[in-house]
Amino acid sequence: MKVELQDVSEVEKILKVEVPQEKVNEIIQQVTNQIKKKAKIKGFREGKVPVYLVKKLFKEEIEEKSIARIIEDTLNKAIKETKMEPLLRPRIEEWGELKEGEPFNYSVLVEIRPVIDIKKEDYIGIEVEKETDEINNEEVDKILNEFRYSFSELKRVKKGEPIEERYVAVIKFEAYEGEELIPGHQAEALFIDVGTGEFNEKVEKELIGKKEGDKFSVEVEYPEEGLNPLLAGKKVRYEIEIKEVYKRELKELNDEFVKSLNMGFETVEALKESIKNRLLEDKKRRNENRFREKLLEKILEKVDFKVPARYVELKLYQLLEQVREGLERDGLSFDKLNISMDKLKERLYPIAEKQAREELLLEKIAELENIEISQDEINETVEAISKGLKVSVEKAQGIVYFNILPKRLAEKTLQFLVNNAKPITKEN
């Protein structure tokens, strides 16, 4: 077998393989015999169709299966000859014509890990700002007030009473680009919680001071990077009519109100303490995540390396799947929200690129520091996946080695970096 390696970039190689005619003939014969055993042709018993007829009638199937098997049988050996360690599954670029008695040629794109030149001082003892884990009374009071708004009663206002923030306005609206009605962006009776920004900040600001029965126009310019293709990059004119206006009758924040929430609290102070603890846990988690992000950013600033494009695409696909799964949990979808996939990909691409760089960096540091996942932990994970998903051990191993272990190793390495960093306290 002849193997030739061509550079596309420092992380992308084209591997050209020439398979000798002996191997080609052997595989074509194996595939032909397998098809012959199952071939059903009128006038012949199953498995007794002459070889020449099998080759004639099943030519395309023999060719397709033979090419697949030739590549499957020779690719790993060819890669080992070059001493490359692929980062991803090699992608077949092209192949030649398959003929008995002649060599078969094909080529694949192989992505490899970049060379990352990093020293210990580049990632040990890095100074990083970290915000303090503190919660003030204003943050707690804000959550308490949201409880009051959420459990308030709506009462229709007297005619002529102007809208205030946190009133609820029921509006009829149509949206236009120029003189053209934007399809799918209108409503006969839309409830708007004024001042929350849930519909549109500019429209909601214009509602304040207006009254039931008022009709008015608002122009809104949507950014080019918006995910809704109906609105992205457009100047939209809203024609609005206020149909009804309601205000909230807020209940007094006392122990009786807290009990009525049926959340397991008897007093305002008990609810406040629970809110404060939850906010504190959230802030600790956010601060820790920001600290980790800043730490990785500082280390990445010290090294320069190229990331294979397909590796970034893999990370992008994983991010899109996370978004899709999150929407499905809420009973939503890209189609229901009219989200442009092209715009979403454009927005997520820099994040995917950053994740790819971080993972390759962490993998390199793990190698330098001999950070590993123990074989016992690997075996336990494989067994758990096999039982949990009811799949074979071989399939579970594939899931573990491809999806789980890289993330676990990255997390373990990142924790090592955090433990060896120097946090600088930053007041909020």
ZABA-794569 format. One record per residue (C-alpha): residue in three letters; x, y, z. Coordinates in steps of 0.1 Angstrom, whole numbers, plus 2048, in hexadecimal, padded with zeros to 3 digits. Layout:
! ZABA-794569
ALAXYZ/...
***
This chain:
! ZABA-794569
MET800800800/LYS80D8227F6/VAL80784080D/GLU80E864806/LEU80888281D/GLN8018A5811/ASP7FF8C4828/VAL7E08DA825/SER7E88ED845/GLU7FA8E5866/VAL7DB8D3872/GLU7CC8C6852/LYS7DC8AB83C/ILE7D289981D/LEU7DA87481E/LYS7DC8637FC/VAL7DA83D7FD/GLU7E08247E0/VAL7D38017E8/PRO7E57E57D5/GLN7D17D17BC/GLU7D47B17D1/LYS7C17C17ED/VAL7A87D07D5/ASN7A17AE7C4/GLU79E79D7E6/ILE7847B57F3/ILE7707B67D2/GLN76F7907D3/GLN7637907F8/VAL7477A97F1/THR73D7977D1/ASN73A7757E3/GLN7267857FF/ILE70D7937E7/LYS70D7727D3/LYS70275F7F2/LYS6E37747F6/ALA6DB77C7D1/LYS6B97727C5/ILE6B777079F/LYS69B75F78D/GLY6A673E77F/PHE6C1739799/ARG6C072B7BC/GLU6CB7437D8/GLY6F17447DA/LYS6F57327B9/VAL6F67507A1/PRO71575078B/VAL730769796/TYR73177A774/LEU70B781777/VAL70E78E79B/LYS7297A6790/LYS7137B2773/LEU6F27B6786/PHE7017C37A7/LYS71D7D8798/GLU7157F87AB/GLU70F7E77CC/ILE7307D37C9/GLU7437F37C1/GLU7348077DD/LYS7397EC7F8/SER75C7E37EB/ILE7688087EC/ALA75A80C80F/ARG76B7EC81B/ILE78D7F480A/ILE78D81681C/GLU78280783D/ASP79D7EC83B/THR7BA802831/LEU7B5825840/ASN7C081F863/LYS7DF80D857/ALA7E782A840/ILE7E384385C/LYS7FA82E873/GLU81582F858/THR815855859/LYS815854880/MET7F986E880/GLU7DF86F89C/PRO7BE87C88D/LEU7AA8948A1/LEU78A88B88E/ARG77E86E879/PRO790873857/ARG77A88083B/ILE77B86F819/GLU7848897FF/GLU7848747DF/TRP78A8527D0/GLY7938437AF/GLU78282A799/LEU77F8077A6/LYS78C7EC78E/GLU7967C8794/GLY7BB7C278E/GLU7C47E7794/PRO7CE7FB7B3/PHE7B38107C3/ASN7BB8347CE/TYR7A984A7E7/SER7B28697FC/VAL7A587581E/LEU7A7895832/VAL7B7890854/GLU7B68AA86F/ILE7D08A888A/ARG7D68BA8AB/PRO7E88DB8A8/VAL80B8DF8B7/ILE8068F48D7/ASP8269038E4/ILE81E90B908/LYS83490D927/LYS82A90694C/GLU82C92B954/ASP812932939/TYR7F792094D/ILE80291C972/GLY7FE93998A/ILE7E994F973/GLU7DA96D984/VAL7B597197D/GLU79A98998B/LYS77E97899E/GLU75F98A9AA/THR7549869CE/ASP73696F9D6/GLU71F9889E6/ILE6FA98E9E4/ASN6EA9B09EE/ASN6C79B79FB/GLU6BD9C89DA/GLU6C29A79C7/VAL6AD9949E0/ASP6919AF9E0/LYS6909AD9BA/ILE6889889BA/LEU66E98E9D6/ASN65D9A89C1/GLU65C9919A3/PHE6489789B9/ARG6309949C1/TYR62C99C99B/SER629977992/PHE60D9709AC/SER5FB9919A8/GLU5D799699A/LEU5D19A997A/LYS5B79C497C/ARG5AB9D795D/VAL5B29FC961/LYS599A1895D/LYS596A2693A/GLY5AFA42935/GLU5C8A3694F/PRO5EBA37940/ILE601A1893F/GLU61DA15958/GLU63B9FD95A/ARG6309D9963/TYR60C9E0957/VAL5FF9C693F/ALA5F59D391D/VAL5E19BF904/ILE5E99CB8E1/LYS5E19C58BD/PHE5FE9CA8A6/GLU60B9C6883/ALA62F9C9878/TYR63A9D8857/GLU65B9DB844/GLY6549FA830/GLU6319F5823/GLU6339CF823/LEU6239BB83F/ILE63B9A384F/PRO62B98184E/GLY62696E86F/HIS62E98D884/GLN60D99B88F/ALA5F39948AA/GLU5CF99C8B3/ALA5D499B8D9/LEU5F89998E6/PHE5FD99C90C/ILE61C9B2914/ASP62B9B5937/VAL6369D8932/GLY65A9E093C/THR6689BC93C/GLY6759BE919/GLU66699C911/PHE6559A98F1/ASN66B9C78E7/GLU67B9E18FD/LYS6749FF8E5/VAL64F9F58E0/GLU64A9F0905/LYS65AA1290D/GLU642A228F4/LEU624A11906/ILE62CA23927/GLY614A4192A/LYS5FCA3490E/LYS5D8A2B915/GLU5BFA1190B/GLY5B2A188E8/ASP5D2A2B8DD/LYS5E1A238BB/PHE605A2B8B3/SER623A2189E/VAL646A178AA/GLU665A11894/VAL67E9F78A0/GLU69F9EF88F/TYR6A99CB894/PRO6CE9C1894/GLU6DD9AE876/GLU6E799188D/GLY6C498B899/LEU6B9967898/ASN69696D88A/PRO69A971864/LEU679983862/LEU6879A0876/ALA6AD99E875/GLY6BD9BD866/LYS69B9CE85F/LYS68B9EE869/VAL6699E3875/ARG64A9F9879/TYR6319EE893/GLU60D9FA890/ILE5FF9F58B3/GLU5DC9F88C2/ILE5D89F58E8/LYS5BA9DF8EE/GLU5BA9DB914/VAL5D09E5932/TYR5D49D4953/LYS5E79DC972/ARG5F39C498D/GLU5E59C59B0/LEU6049BB9C3/LYS5FF9A99E4/GLU6119B5A03/LEU6329A2A09/ASN62A992A2A/ASP62A96FA3A/GLU607968A2E/PHE61196FA0A/VAL62F959A0D/LYS61A93CA1B/SER6029409FD/LEU61E9399E5/ASN61F9159F1/MET6459149EE/GLY64A905A11/PHE653926A22/GLU640935A40/THR650957A42/VAL65E973A2C/GLU67F96FA3D/ALA68194AA35/LEU679951A10/LYS69396DA10/GLU6AE956A1E/SER6A693BA04/ILE6A79559E8/LYS6C89629F5/ASN6D893F9F7/ARG6CC9379D4/LEU6D99589C6/LEU6FA9529D8/GLU6FE92F9C9/ASP6F693E9A6/LYS70F95A9AB/LYS72A9429B7/ARG72492C998/ARG72594A980/ASN744959990/GLU75693798E/ASN74C93396A/ARG758957962/PHE778950975/ARG77E930960/GLU776942940/LYS78E95F948/LEU7A9946952/LEU7A7933931/GLU7A695491D/LYS7C795F92E/ILE7D893E926/LEU7CB93E902/GLU7DA9618FE/LYS7FD952904/VAL7FA9378E8/ASP7F29388C3/PHE7E69198B0/LYS7D0910893/VAL7B08FC899/PRO7A38E487E/ALA7848F386E/ARG7708D2871/TYR7788D1897/VAL7678F389B/GLU74A8E7886/LEU7468C989D/LYS7458E18BB/LEU72B8F68A8/TYR7168D88A2/GLN7178CF8C7/LEU70D8F28D1/LEU6EF8F18B8/GLU6E48D08C7/GLN6E58DF8EA/VAL6D08FC8DF/ARG6B78E58CD/GLU6B48CE8EB/GLY6AF8EC902/LEU6938F88EC/GLU6838D68EA/ARG6828D4910/ASP66D8F3910/GLY6568E68F4/LEU6668FD8DA/SER67A8F98BA/PHE68F90E8A2/ASP67190E88A/LYS6589198A5/LEU66E9368AE/ASN67693E88A/ILE69B93D891/SER6B3940874/MET6CC923875/ASP6E5937861/LYS6E3954879/LEU6E593D897/LYS70392B889/GLU71494C882/ARG70E9578A6/LEU71A9368B5/TYR73993189F/PRO7509478B4/ILE7459348D3/ALA74C9138C2/GLU76E91F8B7/LYS77692A8DA/GLN76B9088E8/ALA7808F68CF/ARG79F90A8D8/GLU7999058FD/GLU7948E08FA/LEU7B48DB8E6/LEU7C78F18FF/LEU7BA8DD91D/GLU7C38BD90B/LYS7E68C9907/ILE7EA8D492B/ALA7DB8B2937/GLU7F78A1922/LEU8128B7931/GLU8058B2955/ASN7FD88D951/ILE7D989395A/GLU7C4874951/ILE7A3863956/SER7A9842968/GLN7A1822957/ASP78A818974/GLU77683896E/ILE775832949/ASN76880E94E/GLU74E819967/THR74183494F/VAL74081B931/GLU72C802947/ALA71481E952/ILE70E82A92F/SER70A806922/LYS6EF7FE93C/GLY6DF82093C/LEU6DA823916/LYS6D77FD911/VAL6F37FC8F7/SER7107E58F2/VAL7317EA905/GLU7427F28E3/LYS72880D8DC/ALA72A81B8FF/GLN75081D8FC/GLY74C8328DC/ILE73484A8EF/VAL74C84C90D/TYR76C8518F9/PHE75D86A8E0/ASN74487E8F5/ILE74B87A91A/LEU770875921/PRO77C89490E/LYS7648AA923/ARG76E899943/LEU79389D93C/ALA78E8C1933/GLU77B8C7953/LYS7968B6968/THR7B18CA957/LEU79E8EB95B/GLN79A8E4980/PHE7C08DE982/LEU7C5900972/VAL7AC91198A/ASN7BD9019A8/ASN7DF90F99C/ALA7D2932993/LYS7D49519A8/PRO7B29629AD/ILE7B19879B2/THR7929929C4/LYS77D9AC9B2/GLU7629BF9C5/ASN7409BE9B4/
***
